[in-house]
């Protein structure tokens, strides 16, 4: 940084006449108009008429770019970047650190450095520099552009490389880098370019199933009770690690099916059915569109994610389980509960059937309880 300038040349003239070599310090000062122009140890910068210490080029002084930046200032190495002594990142990295951006000695096309924006790194914009720069063409500079490729025209032409013209020549795509780029397609690089729709995109989409697209819809499932729509009319349910397909018509029966949809409250796919209200002892389930009448509970056995049976709570007292369907018999269970309350279950034997839609777990010739198959 220029600290002061001598604009009065009288003292300098007297010293010159006396034949002395003065110690004038590191700050630049005006050159003598006569001869010699600067005292010993100083250089007169052409174009600025300033004397500077030989080998230095203070920043901000016109003509400094004419000084060879490879000349290391004598002050370099004192751990202080002294611009007034001509130190910068080019000639004294030890004090001033690495150059970054324009001035680092590399013409970085990726950062839009050109001969126009950063002459210090890219050199002057002039015809005959062996490079067809931006703004030059075969008419304005045939010496550089007549036969060779034009760097900067957006096309990686013959003779251009990633090194010689990175702004035109992008790196070639690498199949297997998880990026579908540079002309890669599902056919040329399926590991990078996944199909967005259809079998093979990693999602079990509508219309796909374990049979039609096992890579998207694996046969093994992790969570019993999970469901997923195959299409608008069919659904799969997870039971004991395997997906099982159902039509919504059979799931909803006897209620009419409205199709397979995602139910927000349940946060899963379910068959939507027209709701039918049923009474004590009937098969029920929201997923199949059948709900129990007021005062009854739909109780599903473990592992069954669709159906249950409409029952009532009880205390064990006589008459608690009244209202059995004709020909059936229920009793208050001592082990089965809903929200802490005991519930009524149906008893069955070879002569006592279960309510319609239920089965006897004791077999045909022995007694037991009725359950949802």
C-alpha positions, 0 to 999 in steps of 0.5 A: 500500500502506498504510504506516501509519494514525494512530489517535490524532487528538490531533495532527490536532485541534491542527493544525486548531485552529491553522488550519494546513494540514499536509503529511501525506504520501501515506499514508492516515489516519483521518478526523476525526469532527468538521468539517472531516473532512480537511485541505485537499488530502485527501478522506475516503473514505465507508465507510472513514473514511480521508483520502487525497490528492485524486485518489488511491486507494491499493489495498487501501483500502475505498472506493477504487472510488468514486474516479474512475479517470480522474483521473490521479495527480500522481505518474504519469509518473515511471516507477514504478507507485506503488500507494500514490499511487493509480496503477494500469493504468487511470489511469496506463498510462505507469507501470503498463503495460496492464491485462490481464484483469479491470481492462483496461476490456473485459468479455471474455466469452470469458474468462468475465468477467461482472458477477459475476466482474469488476464493474470491467469489466462493470459492476454486476449490476443490473436495468435496465442494458439487458442481460439478464445471466446469472442474470436472466430475464423474470420476475426482470428483465422490464425487461432480459429481457422482449422482448430476447434473453438473452445467455449462454443458449447460443443466438445469438438474434435481435438478438444479434451476435458483438460484443454477445454473443460467448459465444452467437454464435460466428464463422461458418464460413469455407469454405476455412480447412482446418477443417470447422466450423460445420455445414460438410459434404462437400457445402457445403464439400468443400475443408474437409470431406474424406470420411473413406472412399471415393473423394476422401479422398486415400488409395488405399484398398482397392477403389480403383484408377487406373481406379475412383478416379484422384484418389486413385490416380494413374496416375503413380508415382514409384518403380519396384518400389513396390506397393499392394493394390487389394483383397484379391485384386488388386495394382498394381505401379509400373514405369517411372512407371506403375501396372500391375494384377495379380491375386494369382492370376496373381502367385502362380501356380503357388503358391496365392494367399493374397491381397494384404496389407501385409508388414512385413518388406518395408514394402509391399503384396504378394500372399501366396502359399503357399510352394513350393520350386523347384530350379535354373533355375525361376522364383522370388520371395518375392512370388509365394510361390516360394522356391529350394531350399537352396544356390540364389539367386533372382536378379531382373533390374533393374526386375522386382520380383516374379520371378527365377530360381533359380541357383547361384554359380560360379567359372568352372571346369568343372562349376560349373553342373551340374544343368541342367533337361533340354534346357537349358544353363547357364554361369558368367557373367563379369559377373553376380554376387550378393554378389560371387560369379559366378552361373550363367546359361542360354544359349539359341538357336534349337535350345536352349530356356530353362528353363520360364518364361524367355525368350531375349533373343536372339530365336528365330533367334539366341543369347543368355541366358535372362531372366524376362519 
